């Protein structure tokens, strides 16, 4: 029953205005846009190496998921939806961005991280391999430091043996600053692409993606991108003005040629 209550909270996390059930109070995601992560916090990767978090930053934007690998339901939905949203994109892990998953369960081990990394990287592509997929475990202090910086509020429930937490992804700049939050358990390719492009400082993506970014606006209240109506009106106005200029220039040139031809014909022989 608690798991069902948790899922109900997650699905409404972005817009919940009514009080949560007592078991789920103080659980959610509080956006800290522009805030840095504690990049000196040390975690253990899927290969058993203890490395500071800054190892996974500096060159590319990062798509981060705070989950736990033994989660019986919600975390697998988050990670599977992330994979499904990334698969259609022209952007690729380890080339355009990195994926960092951090377990919020300090009891999990590098073996748990390796199993999860292999599962989800293979779901994405059996040919690409795990490069760019970084699944980490860490101490309670390291986990809390990252979760607090990201505004990710969760709680362990001893009765169920589960961690109660909200559902979402964070997109960070190459310097480790929080740029975008995407809520829910269904991540649209458009939202993932635009968030990664913005977090990169427009250094990834095609010219067509830059046009798309102009036409969509990030709404932090719902953690999604929506049509930027004002920008669309501006673009439509600019296109209309450009079309009118083309038409007027064509008409002027036609009239000029007709006038010149008439003048030549009227010239005495």
C-alpha positions in Angstrom: 0.0 0.0 0.0 2.8 2.4 0.8 4.4 1.7 -2.6 1.1 2.7 -4.3 0.9 5.8 -2.2 4.4 6.7 -3.2 3.7 6.2 -6.9 0.6 8.4 -6.6 2.8 11.1 -5.1 5.4 10.7 -7.8 3.0 11.1 -10.7 1.8 14.4 -9.2 5.1 15.6 -7.8 5.4 18.6 -10.2 2.0 20.1 -9.6 0.9 18.7 -6.2 -0.7 21.5 -4.2 -2.7 19.4 -1.8 -1.1 18.0 1.4 0.7 14.6 0.9 -0.2 11.6 3.1 1.7 11.6 6.4 4.1 8.8 5.3 5.1 10.9 2.3 5.5 14.4 3.7 8.8 16.1 3.1 9.4 13.9 0.1 9.8 15.6 -3.3 12.1 17.6 -5.6 12.9 21.2 -4.8 14.6 22.9 -7.8 18.0 24.4 -7.1 18.6 25.8 -10.6 22.1 27.1 -11.0 23.4 25.5 -7.8 26.6 23.4 -7.9 26.9 19.8 -6.9 29.6 18.9 -4.3 32.0 17.6 -6.9 34.5 16.6 -4.3 32.2 13.9 -2.9 33.7 10.5 -3.4 31.7 7.6 -4.9 32.4 4.0 -6.0 31.8 3.2 -9.6 30.6 -0.1 -11.2 34.2 -1.2 -11.5 34.9 -0.7 -7.8 37.0 2.4 -8.2 36.6 5.2 -5.6 36.5 8.5 -7.5 35.4 12.1 -6.8 32.2 13.2 -8.5 34.1 15.7 -10.6 35.5 12.7 -12.6 32.3 12.7 -14.5 32.1 16.4 -15.3 34.1 19.1 -17.3 33.6 18.1 -20.9 29.9 17.3 -21.5 26.5 17.9 -19.9 25.3 15.2 -17.5 22.0 13.5 -17.1 21.7 12.5 -13.5 19.2 10.1 -11.8 19.0 9.6 -8.1 17.6 6.1 -7.6 18.5 2.9 -6.0 19.2 -0.3 -7.8 17.2 -2.8 -5.7 14.1 -0.6 -5.9 11.1 -3.0 -6.6 9.2 -0.7 -8.9 9.7 3.1 -9.4 13.4 3.3 -10.1 13.3 0.8 -12.8 10.5 2.8 -14.4 12.5 6.0 -14.2 15.6 4.4 -15.8 13.7 2.5 -18.4 11.8 5.6 -19.4 15.1 7.6 -19.6 16.5 4.9 -21.9 13.3 5.0 -24.1 13.5 8.8 -24.3 17.2 8.8 -25.2 17.0 6.0 -27.9 15.5 8.1 -30.7 17.9 11.1 -30.2 20.8 11.9 -32.5 22.7 12.8 -29.3 24.7 9.9 -27.8 26.1 9.1 -24.4 29.9 9.4 -24.2 29.9 11.7 -27.2 27.4 14.4 -26.5 26.6 13.8 -22.8 27.2 11.5 -19.8 24.7 9.6 -17.7 25.3 9.5 -13.9 23.1 7.4 -11.7 23.7 7.6 -8.0 22.1 5.1 -5.6 20.5 6.7 -2.5 20.8 3.3 -0.7 24.2 3.3 1.1 24.0 -0.5 1.5 24.3 -1.1 -2.2 27.6 -2.1 -3.7 29.7 -1.8 -6.9 28.2 -5.2 -7.9 24.7 -3.7 -7.8 25.9 -0.7 -9.7 27.5 -2.9 -12.4 24.4 -5.0 -12.9 22.2 -1.9 -13.3 24.7 -0.2 -15.6 24.8 -3.3 -17.9 21.1 -3.7 -17.9 20.2 -0.1 -18.9 23.2 0.5 -21.3 22.2 -2.7 -23.1 18.6 -1.6 -23.3 19.8 1.6 -24.9 22.2 -0.2 -27.4 23.9 -3.5 -27.4 26.5 -2.2 -29.8 27.4 1.0 -28.0 28.6 -0.6 -24.7 28.6 1.0 -21.2 30.9 4.0 -22.1 29.3 7.2 -20.8 27.0 5.3 -18.4 28.3 5.8 -14.8 26.4 4.0 -12.1 27.7 4.9 -8.6 27.3 3.9 -5.0 28.5 5.8 -2.0 28.4 6.5 1.7 25.4 8.0 3.5 27.2 11.3 3.9 28.2 11.5 0.2 24.7 10.6 -0.9 23.1 13.2 1.4 25.5 15.9 0.2 24.5 15.3 -3.5 20.8 14.9 -2.7 20.7 18.1 -0.5 22.5 20.1 -3.2 20.0 18.9 -5.9 16.9 19.5 -3.7 16.1 15.7 -3.8 14.2 14.9 -0.6 13.7 11.2 0.3 13.3 9.0 3.4 14.0 5.4 4.3 11.0 3.5 5.6 12.1 0.6 7.9 8.6 -1.0 7.9 8.7 -1.6 4.1 12.5 -1.6 3.6 12.0 0.9 0.9 13.2 4.4 0.2 10.4 6.8 -0.5 11.4 9.4 -3.1 10.1 11.5 -5.9 10.5 10.7 -9.6 12.6 12.9 -11.9 15.9 13.5 -13.7 18.3 16.3 -13.3 20.4 17.8 -16.2 23.6 19.5 -15.2 26.2 21.7 -17.0 29.7 20.3 -17.7 30.8 22.4 -14.7 28.3 20.5 -12.4 25.6 23.1 -12.0 21.9 22.1 -12.0 20.4 23.4 -15.3 17.1 21.6 -15.7 14.7 19.2 -13.9 12.4 16.8 -15.7 9.6 15.3 -13.6 7.6 12.1 -13.8 8.1 8.6 -15.1 7.7 9.4 -18.8 10.5 11.4 -20.3 9.8 12.7 -23.8 12.7 12.8 -26.3 12.1 16.4 -27.0 12.4 17.4 -23.4 15.6 15.4 -22.9 17.2 16.8 -26.1 16.4 20.4 -25.4 17.5 20.1 -21.7 20.8 18.6 -22.8 21.4 21.3 -25.5 20.7 24.1 -23.0 22.9 22.6 -20.3 25.7 22.3 -22.9 25.5 26.0 -23.7 24.3 25.1 -27.2 27.5 23.3 -28.0 25.7 20.1 -29.0 22.8 19.6 -31.4 22.2 20.6 -35.0 21.1 24.0 -36.4 17.6 22.6 -36.6 17.8 21.8 -32.8 18.7 25.5 -32.2 15.5 26.5 -34.0 13.5 24.0 -32.0 15.0 25.4 -28.8 13.8 28.9 -29.8 10.3 27.6 -30.3 10.1 25.8 -27.0 10.4 27.2 -23.5 11.3 25.4 -20.2 8.6 25.7 -17.6 10.2 24.9 -14.2 6.8 24.5 -12.5 6.1 21.3 -14.5 9.6 20.3 -15.5 8.8 20.2 -19.2 9.2 22.2 -22.3 6.2 23.9 -23.9 5.6 26.0 -27.1 6.9 29.5 -26.6 3.9 31.3 -28.2 5.6 34.7 -28.2 8.7 33.4 -29.9 6.5 31.6 -32.4 4.6 34.8 -33.1 7.9 36.7 -33.6 9.2 34.0 -35.9 5.9 34.0 -37.9 6.1 37.8 -38.1 9.7 37.7 -39.3 8.8 35.1 -41.9 5.9 37.2 -43.1 8.1 40.3 -43.4 10.7 38.3 -45.3 8.1 36.9 -47.6 6.7 40.4 -48.3 10.2 41.8 -49.0 10.7 38.9 -51.5 7.4 39.6 -53.2 8.0 43.4 -53.4 11.5 42.9 -54.8 10.1 40.5 -57.4 7.4 42.9 -58.3 9.8 45.9 -58.5 12.2 43.9 -60.8 9.3 42.8 -63.0 8.0 46.4 -63.3 11.5 47.6 -64.0 12.1 45.1 -66.8 8.6 45.9 -68.3 9.4 49.6 -68.2 12.8 49.2 -69.8 11.3 47.0 -72.5 8.6 49.6 -73.2 11.1 52.3 -73.4 13.2 50.4 -75.9 10.2 49.7 -78.1 9.1 53.4 -78.0 12.6 54.6 -79.1 12.6 55.9 -82.7 14.5 53.8 -85.3 
